[in-house]
Amino acid sequence: LLLESPTLLFQHPHANMVKITFLDYGAGNIRSLRNALTKVGCEIQDVKSADDIANARILVFPGVGSFGACMQNLEKLGYTDALRAYVTAGRCFFGICLGMQCLLESSEESPGVKGLGVIPGKVTQFSDRSISVPHMGWNALRKQTDSAVLAPFTSLEDRFYFVHSFRVLPTAENKDWVLSLTDYGTTDSAFVSSVQKGSVCGCQFHPEKSGANGLRLLSAFLEQAQKDSPPILNPTPTDGTTILAKRIIACLDVRENDKGDLVVTKGDQYDVREKEGEGDVKNLGKPVELARRYSDEGADEVTFLNITSFRGEVVDAPMLRVLELTSEHVFVPLCIGGGIRAYKDAKGVQHSSLDVAAAYFRSGADKVSIGSDAVDAAEKYYANGLKGDGTSSIEEISRVYGRQAVVISVDPKRVYVTSKSDTSHTVCAVPEGKMCWWQCTVKGGRETRDMDAFELAKACEALGAGEILLNCIDMDGQNAGYDIALVKQMKASVRIPVIASSGAGNPQHFVDVFKGANPDAGLAAGIFHRREVGIDEVKKVVLQGGIPCRGV
């Protein structure tokens, strides 16, 4: 196996493509895994019947979404018994994320729903209240068993991408299955991050979203899978503690310019037009090319914000094609925002927000970001006595795909006050001896609502959101640093991860916000597009500041 460059080009160690059987039960983004398997030399055959499972030589089972939805879909398709028999027989199998969790007997995520019951025990929720949940980002492994699948990697150093709210704890009953552990939090901190018994493997993380490391792992599994006899595994436990890295995210604001072309642009307090000349939309590059460049430079995630919110036939939407092309070469998480809401197309056909999200997921997105619709949902939540009605885009999408698939883009602006008694909203001190609260806006900042950013985030967390993308209109495009007071208060308000956005002008600004407010990630756009600062430069400074970060 040869990794030639950050663009993830591989030479395959085998002369022919490896035939694998792919179990797609209707999950979220499985396109990226298909692309990753193709990249490492696989010929993919899809499961269309239970007989395909029984006849598979190598079976790959990706799981995205909720435990209950997954098991119910398997049962509906008539796959459950065949899958259980296949794995119980010790045949060659690789389960990813939920695909690993389904090997257990049950999960707290879906009470009353039975898993495959191959591995003894229950999947449980993270119980430590001091950590962000979902566990989202790049963490390392502590190898517990000597296996060819993990042989290319160094314990405590090589990182993989995780995103999950539930985990498998190591027990005496499942000890023989544990391939590696990963640490997160202080209470029951170690969870099972990969399993293997004979030819049956599984991992909690996403190889297809773990860059070069993920492709190496898939290739190592395939090499092992082609051998005639099951591997012999020897216990080799590793001491120490793994650490979740802070994420550096590249954001691309995508819209049509006046010529009808899709371009990446960047605004100044949300104004994306040039100040001089004819006021054209700022053109900072092509979205697919920039996304690939950022991945090569070490971006931990790439976020597309569709600020035009195209409408027409969903399957023909330009952003779907952008995602499809990007996912062919970019093996880190992709988030898409803009237009994630119900709408009626040109033919008068009604599409739900779930329909729109599903189209994005099937095209390569891992997460969708919801903006104005989230404010509407939060207002209904409070008007309904702190209850959802099940119809919001947040509830619909998280119910099917899991909360980790739903990001809330919060677009607040400062409202200055002279005293905390001037408003019922949460007021914080900001530089220059001033005080303010942060008012929610909708429609790209053009309208305001009588709700502060923290009220919005709390409501959305209760409705099923899994992450907050925290912007600040006042700081946008100013290159003066993040609004640390805003980010700090948001971290104190919700348990789900928080991404700091708006204002980054140099690498030190990332260090300042990580140390001053402890967000889970820092996002930037313009400084990367204009090549003022490289992602590798940011990571170097962040690491020098003593902050855990995935290396480039």
Summary of the structure (lengths in Angstrom):
residues: 552
radius of gyration: 23.0
end to end distance: 19.6
largest distance: 75.2
contacts: 1983
relative contact order: 0.10
helix: 30%
strand: 27%
